[in-house]
Amino acid sequence: MTRQLMKQTADILMPVKHLLPDNFHIGINVSAGCFLAAGFEKECLNLVKKLGNDKIKLVLELTERNPIPVTPEARAIFDSLHQHNITFALDDFGTGYATYRYLQAFPVDFIKIDKSFVQMASVDEISGHIVDNIVELARKPGLSIVAEGVETQEQADLMIGKGVHFLQGYLYSPPVPGNKFISEWVMKAGG
């Protein structure tokens, strides 16, 4: 499924790549099976090459649902992709043990705070403290922080006040099909 998504993304963006801003962020969730499969590294490099190294920032989002084993082979893939300016995000951070292990073992660039903490941070003291702890944990090694599931301006303001760098969620846009994204975001911004 990840490989199909990468191909669809390239097909959708190729005709308008000249309209994309530099460092256009493309985030793709990656399972362990896909990450370790033969040819995956090459497919990532091909996607970046197709769309332009100066145009896109490919971010591979690692989840806990199917964790990548912490092995020398996995670390070598991380290092190789990182050398080609492909970055890594720990998705749904704080929901399980594996993300902490990833943080120890792999060169990650982003921590994505799970929406369950983001949405409760203003009304639940413990959730607010969890967000504070994640932000502090990310700040030490200089990681970028993304708050997922931002639905209200109050949540956005709170996350910004806590030092979160990037916000994503329905406050800004629901998920949209590729053609709608092109017509409503890329064409308007580029035209």
N, C-alpha and C positions, 0 to 999 in steps of 0.2 A: 504494500500500500504506500509506503514512504517513497519508493522509487517511482511509482505511478504519479504521486503528488509532485515530485521534483520535475518529472517530464511535463506534466500539465502546467506547472508554474512557468517553466521555460517557454512553452508554447504560447501561453497567454501574454507573457511580458515581452517576448522577442519583438513583436511589431511596434511596441511603444517604448523600447528600452532607452531611446534617445530622450524621452520625456521624464525618465526617472531621475530623481535627485541623486547626487553622489551619496554613497553609503546607504542606499535604500535597503532597509532591513527585511530579510526574508527568513522567517522562523519556521523550522520544520521539526516536528516531533519524531524522535528516532527510538526504535526499540533495540534491545540488545541483539536480537537476531539479524536485524537489518544492518546495524553498525558493524557487526563482525562478519557479515557475508562477503564473499569474494566479489570484488568489483565496486563495493560501495564507496570507497575512498575515491576511486577514479570518477564515479558518477558525480560526486560532490564537486570535484575539480572541474569537470566538464560543464556543470551548471554555472559555476562562477565564470568560467571562460566564455561561455555562450552569451551571458548577459553583461559581461564586462567587469573585470577586477575592480575598476574604479567606480563602477555604478552600484554594485550590490555588496551587502554585508550578509553573508550566509551564516545563520545562527542555528546550530543543531541543538534542539531542546531534548534533554535527557529526562526520562520519567522513571518513577519507581515501579510502575506496573510490571515491567519486565527488565530488571536491572542488568546493566552491563557488568560482567565479572571484572574484578580488579586483578588484572593479569599483566605481565610485561607486554603481551601481544596487543591488548587493548590500549595500554599506555602508548605504545609505538604508533598506533593509528591516531590517537589524540594529538601526539606531538607532530606527526606528519601533516595533519590537517591544519593545525595551529600555525605551522610554518608557512602555510598558504593563505593566511589571514581568515581562515574559517574559525568562527568562535563557537563557544558552548554556553548553554544556559541550563541551570538546574531548575526544572519545571516543578510547580506545586511544592515549593520548598517548605519544609517544616511538617509535612504530613507523614513522614516515616523515617526510618533509620538510614536507608541507602543514600539519601542526598548528603548526609554528613560524611559518609564514607567516600562518596564522589568528590566532595570538597577536599578531603585529605589526599586523594590518590590522583586526581586528574586536573589538568589546567583549565579551569572554568573561568568564564568572563562575566557571566550574569547570574544573579539569583532572582528567581521569579517567586514572589511571595504568594502563597496559595490564597485564592479568593475567600475561603472560609475565614481566614484571619483578617483580611482586608475589610470584608463586609461587616465584621463584628467589632472591629477595633474601636469604634466610637461609642459602642453601647456595652461592651464587655471588657472589664479591666484586664483580665488575663489575656485576651486576644490582643489588646493594645500593648501589653508587655511583651508578648511573643513577637509582634511586629518590631518593637524596639530592639529586641535581642537579635533578630535576623538582620536588621539594618546595621547594628553594631558589628555583628559577625562578618558581614560583607564589607564593611568600611575598612577594616584592618588590612586585608590584602588588596584593597582598591578595586573590588568588584562593583560592577554596575547593578543597580537594584530596580526590579520591575514589580509593580503591584498589579496583580491580576484581578479581574472581576469588579472594576470600579464602575459603579452604577449611579452614584450621586455626586454632586459638587462637594458636599460635606466630606465624603470619603476621599475625593481627590485632594481637597485642601489639607485634610489630616495627613495623608500619605506624603504630600509635598513638605509639610511641616516636620515630618519625621525624617526627612532626608532621602526619600525615594526619588530616583532619577527619572523613571519612565512609568507611565500609567497606561493600562489597557482595559477595555471593558465597554459595556453598552452605553456608558455616558458619551463615548466618542463615536462608536458605531457598532451595530451588531455584526456578526459574521455575514459576509456577502459573497455571492458567486464572483468568479474572476471577471466576467464581462461587465458586471455592475461596478466592481471596483475600478476597472479601467475607465468606464464612462463617468462615474461620479467623483473619482478622486484624481486619477492620473491625468485625464484629458482636461479637466478644469484647472488643475494646478499648472499643467504644461502649456495651456492655451490661453 
